[in-house]
Amino acid sequence: MPEVKQPDMSCFPYRRKKFYAILTIPLFILLIAVFIYLWSFSFVLSIIYLSFYLLICLFQAYCCAYQECPYIGGFCPAVSGIMPSSLLAGLLYGKKMSRKSKVLFNLNAAIAFTALVAFILLPIYWIAKLGILHVIGYVIFYLGYYLVFLLTICPACAIRETCPGGKLQGLVLGKRRTAAS
């Protein structure tokens, strides 16, 4: 039976907070700009956009608790700026989840990922109204953000062995980690 990977506590608390902020602040500026831009078309559209973000955070919170992430309740170097997931996990589940369900974990992870994809894709139609260069810029920004995140934030994160982003980063760099390393 494979050994369950534990968080790397040598990476807790997270030490690259300034770099995380340098990477995440421009993302939040973009998200706020998109929210305001969508509002210019429809208040409901911007609320739907915000709702996708909140859904990501809510369903990711279960995943945080399930994985016993050491960042629960405090600062978390979460991808896409979904730091509220850590706080929600602390409020909803506490530091240690009493009952875990792999089925619920997979369901929550799938819903969070679907909401993330919807969050990213929803504004494209309206951004296209500004011109194709804006869409290209939007896509390049997101791809660049994720690439830099995977290469700089994930390697120093305590849950890089169990987090999908951390696993992807390991595959991209060709790193095969063992329980002993």
Salt bridges, closest charged atoms under 4 A:
ASP8 OD2 - ARG160 NH2 2.63
GLU68 OE1 - LYS96 NZ 3.21
GLU68 OE2 - LYS100 NZ 2.70
GLU161 OE1 - LYS5 NZ 3.39
GLU161 OE2 - ARG177 NE 3.21
